[in-house]
Every structure is written in C-alpha cells, then in structure tokens.
Amino acid sequence: MDDSFEFDGKVPPSFDRMDVEAKGLNPGLIVLLIVGGLLLTFLVGNYVLYLYAQKTLPPRKKKPVSKKKMKKEKLKQGVSAPGE
C-alpha cells in the first residue's frame, strides 16, 4: 500500500475554513447571490407594477350579456322574461 495518500488526521487545504478568508467568496455563492438578487428584483418589480396598475388603470368593462343569455338565465330562475 502507498502511504503517501493518507492524511494522518490532517484536514486537506481545500476543506480548511481559514483558507476561505484568504481566497475570498466562493464563486458558486456569488453566482447564487446574483441570480437570487435578479429573481427577487424581478418579482418585487412585478408586484410594484401590479399595484401601480391597480390604482391608475380604470376597471375592465364587462362584456354585454346577449338577450338570449338573459332569457335563459331568467328561465332558470323561474322568472318569466319580459315581452313574453
């Protein structure tokens, strides 16, 4: 067996916590923070636009109900339609 691969209880430098301070932030963490920040910005922006649109835009007009549909609804309710 080759004894050069044993760590003898030592922590490899890649897992050493003190090494992180010298190297800076993990690149994966930086990417995660950027993507998370962009996603959060997008969602917050959409919500702000939604609130702005609710305040400023007039409410949608409902489509006019046809006379046939009015008759059907009245017959369902048991009320005779006008003109009958």
PyMOL commands that set and color helices and strands:
alter all, ss='L'
color gray80, all
select helices_A, chain A and resi 3-5+13-15+18-23+27-56+67-77
alter helices_A, ss='H'
color red, helices_A
deselect
rebuild
show_as cartoon
